[in-house]
């Protein structure tokens, strides 16, 4: 992936915070994953595959 500017930042007229934000992220993640047509991951949280890649932090 490469960082690229997205253009002008527009103000969020309906910000979401706290539990409502977590709920929204959960809903959007589930919908996006379902639309991908891929099988749901079967690993437990402690076995989540990830790695740290050295590089810029911003």
N, C-alpha and C positions, 0 to 999 in steps of 0.2 A: 504494500500500500504506500501511497505517497500523499503527503499533506498538500492540500491545495486550498486557496481561499474560496469561500462560498459566496462571496459578494457581500452586499450590505446586510447588516444585522437588523432584523425587524423586531420591534418590541413585542413581547408575548402579552396579548391582551387578556388571556385567561390562564395565568400561571397555576400550577398544581403543586401542592406540598404534602409532606408527611405520608400518612397511610394511604391517602387518595393517590398520591404519586406512585407509590409501590404497587397499588392495585392496577393502575393504568399500565405501568411497565409490564406487569405480569400478563395482563390481558393482551397487550400488543405483541409480546414475545410469543405467547401461545398461538395467536392468530397467524403471525408471520411464519412460525415453524410449521404450522399445519399447511399453509399455502405453499411451502417449499416442496411438499410431497415426500419429505424424508421421514424415516422412522424416528420416534422419540428416543432420546438418549436413555440408556438403561443403567448407567453408572450412578453410584451414590456420590453425594457432594464431596466427601473426603477423597474421592478418586477422580474428580473433575480434571480433565486434561488441560493443562495450560503451561506456558513457559514464559520466562522473562527474557526480553530481547534488549541488550544494551543499546543505548542510543540517546537521542534527545528526549528531554522530559517535557518539552513544550512545543 
